Amino acid sequence: MEGSIVIPTLNEADCIADCLDSVTRNLERLDDVDLEVVIVDSHSTDDTVGIVRSHPIDCRIVDAENGILTARHAGIEAADGEIIVSLDADTVYGDRYLSALLTPFRERSDVALTYGPCYGEYPHHIDAVLRLGLQYGLPFAGLDWVSGANRAFVRSAYYAVGGYDRSIDSRSVFRVMAEEQVAFPLRLRSEGEIVFVDAATARQSARTLEQLFLLGRKNGGQEWSILHHYRFLERLKNVARKLADPRLSVVGASGSTAAARHRVADGPGSSPDETAERSPSADEQNGPESDVDRAVHE
């Protein structure tokens, strides 16, 4: 069996050596599989490439533009093997990981993809809890959650289903994760069986989900655009503030917004007798409702 290990890198100086050490230990235990290692670097500005070149592992380094799906695809394009092993630079692998992950391909001819459990860096961290919840929970809904850091698939099957949808490759972590970890494996079902291998264990850095939950700055890898995912909540908060503002309250004797009347104070010292009564403008009537609509639909 011939295959290719594809590892994307982007400023991974702090973790790439540990990843390659674990891959090396795995390669030393493989007898019947010929695996090349392809490092796909997306213009790292730290010493990632230098560390890779000085590592004893035998590998090729290819360049790719930024974007995790773009980088993975570039690695597959450069690969020579029919079995693609997709790993991540911020992940370390059990000593018999590769042997376990590739066993179904040796034993069966109908397998399109294999994957194993990808544990979090810290056992009791929210990152680890979410990983396990997705990994073991989604199958109950008929879906697989397949980490991009822990999978192997048939190269021809990848092309048969159109590969990764790189049109959505961006800094949006949710869109990319949905494509890479759920939608792509779902499409691969048309080409063969998806096999979960419990013994193919990996442990990945918590950096992405720490950034997602604003617990810390991400060190290396793709810098996801996180805050814009919270704009929806920010809009709702602004709407709530407007609705709670007594100056914008709408009171209609008939219960109709169109029939509502506002009492507008001239200033902080105005008394009820000094207020002027007028009909609200269209913007005042519809402002909070328009904000709600925008918050919901955006």
N, C-alpha and C positions, 0 to 999 in steps of 0.2 A: 504494500500500500504506500502511495506517495501523497504527501500533503504539504501544506504551507501554513505556518503560523504567522498571522498578521497582527502587528501591534502598532497602533497609531500613537504618536507622541507630540506633545506641545508643552514645552517648558516643564519637563518631567525630571529635572536633575535630582530632586529630593527622593525619588522613588524608583526610577528605572533600573537601578542596579539590583535592588531587591527582587524586582519582577524577573529580571534576566537570570539571577541566581536560581530562582525557583524553577524557571523553564529549563535551565541547564541540568538541574537534578533530575527533572523528568526525562529529558532526552537521554541521559545516561542509563535509564532503566528500560528504554524501548529497544527491542531487538528486531521486530519484523515490520517496522514503519520507518520510512525515509521522510523526514520532515526538514524543510528549509525554514529559516526565520527571516521574515521581511519586516523591517522597521519603516513605518511611514511617518515622516516628520513634516509637520506643518509650520515650518519656519520658526523653530524654537530660537529664542533669544538668550537662553541660558546655556549651560554646558551639557545639555541632553545628548547631542550628537557626539561630543567628545567622550562622554562616559560610555556610550554604546560602542564606539570605535575601540576604546581601550579595554572593553570587557572581553574575556576569552571566548565567549559564544561566537559561533560562526554565523554571520548574518549579512543581509544586504540592506542598504538604506536607500529609500526612494523618497522623493519630495512630493508634497501635495499641498493644495490650497487649504485654507482653514475651513473647518466644518467636519464634525465627526463622521457623518455619512459619506461625505466627499473623500475623507482620508481612508475610511474602510474600503470604499470602492476602488480607490487607487491601488491599495494593497492587493485586492483581489485581481485587478487587472495585471499587476506585476507578478503575481504568483504563478508558479509552475505546476503546483500540485492540484489534484482533483478534489481533495478534501481540504477545506479552508477551516483553520482553527482560529477563531476570533478571540483575542485577548486584549487586556488593557494594561497600560503602563503603571497604573496605581494599584495593581492587584498582585497578590502572591498566591501561588498554587500549591496544593498538596503534592507530596513527592510522587504519588502514583496517579495524579490527575489526568495526564494525557493518556495513559494506558486505559483508564476507566472510560474516559470520554470517547475514545475511538473504538472500544470493543464492539459496540453494536454495528459499526460499519464492517468489521471483520466477520461478524457472525450472520449478518443479514444483508440482503441486496435491496430491500425496500425502504431503507432508512434515508430520509432527506436531511434531518437535523437532529443533533443530540445536544443536551445541555445539562448542567448540574446546578446544585445550590450555590448561590453567591452570597456568602455571609458578610455582615458588616464588619468594620474595623474594630468596633467595641461591642461586646455581646449585648449590653443592656442599653445601648444608645437608640434614639428614635430611628436612626438610619437602619439599624439591624432589624428593629421591629417591623418597619415598613417593608423592608426587603422580604422578610419571611411571610408577612401578610399577603403581599402580592404574589410571591412565588407559589405558596401553597393554597391561596384563596382563589385566584383567578381560574384555576382548573375547574372549580365547582360551577363556574359560569361558562364553561366550555372553551376557555381561552388559556393560552400559555403566556406566562411572563418570563421572557428569555433574556437574561442580561447579555448585553453586548460584550461583556468581559468574560463570558463563560459559555461558549457555544462552538459547535463544529457543524459544517453543512457541506453538501455536495456542490461543487462549483458550477456544474452544468445546471443544477436545479436553481441556483441563484439567478442565472441568466434567463432561465425558462419563465420565471415569474416577474421578470423585469428588474431584478435587483432591488436595492434600496431606492425609495422615492426621494431622490436628491433635490427635487424641486422645493421640498419643505425644509431642507437643511438650513439651519439658521442658529441664532443664539437662544431660540425659544426652547427651553428644556422640555416642556410638556409635549410639544409637537414632535420633537425628535425622539423622545422616549416612546411615545405612542407608536411611531412608525417602526423604530428599530426593535423594540422589545415585545410588541404585540401584533401589529399589522403585518410586518414582514414574516414572522413565523406562521401567522395564519394563512398567508398566501402560499407558503411552502408546503402546506398540507396537501395541495393539489399534486405535488411531485413525489410524495412519499410519507413515511411515518415520522412523527416527532417523538423522540424518546428522551425521557428524563432519566438521568444517571445519578443516583443518589451519592455514589462514591466519588464523583468528579467535583471535589470541593474547592472553592476559591474564597479568598477573603479580600474585600475591596475597601479602599479608603472611603471614609465618610464625607469627603470634602464636598461632593456635589449636593447632597442633601443638607449639609450644614449651611451651604450657601443658600439653598432654597428656603430654609427656615430662618435665614438671617442670623445664624449662630456664629458665623465667622467668615473671614475672607478666604476665598478659594486659593489654594497654593498649587499652581500648575494645572494643566489641562484646559479645556474650553471654558472661557469665562462666560457663563450663561447670563442672559439678560433677565434677572430675577424680578426686579421691582415692578416691571410693567404688568406682571401677573397679579399684582395687588391693586391695580388701578380700579378694577371693578369694585372692590371693597371701599376704596377711597371715594369713589363716586357715590356709593350708597351712603357713606358717612356724611358727605356734603349735602345730600338730599335730606337726610334725617335732621341735619342742623337747620336747613331751610324750613322744613315742616314744623320744627319746634320753635321757630322764631315768631313771637306774638305779633310782630309787625306785618307778617305775611299770612296770618291766620285768616281763613275765609269763613264767614258766618252768613248764612242766608236764611231769611225768615221762612222761605218756602222749601229750603233744603236744596235749592238749585244753585250751582256755582254761578250761573249767568245772572242770577238775581241778587248775588252777594253784595254787601256794602262794606266799605272799610272806614274806620275812623282813624285818621292820620294826625298824630300830634305834631304841632309846630316845633316843639323843642322839648328838652328835658324838664323845663319848669312849667309846661303847659298844663292847665287843668282840664277836666272833661268838658267844661263850658267853652274852652278856647280851641277845641278841636274842630276841624272842618270835615264835613262828610262829603265823600265823592264816590263815584263808581270806579272799581278797579279797572286798570287797563287790561288788554288781552294778555300782555306779557305777565302781569301780576297774577291773573287768573290761572294761566297755564304753565307758569314757570316751574313750580315744583313737580307737576305732572310730567312736563317735558323732560326734566332732569331724571325722573324715575324711568321714563321710557328709554332715555339715553343710557342710563346705568344698566338697565336690564339687557338692552339689545347690543350694547358694545361689549 
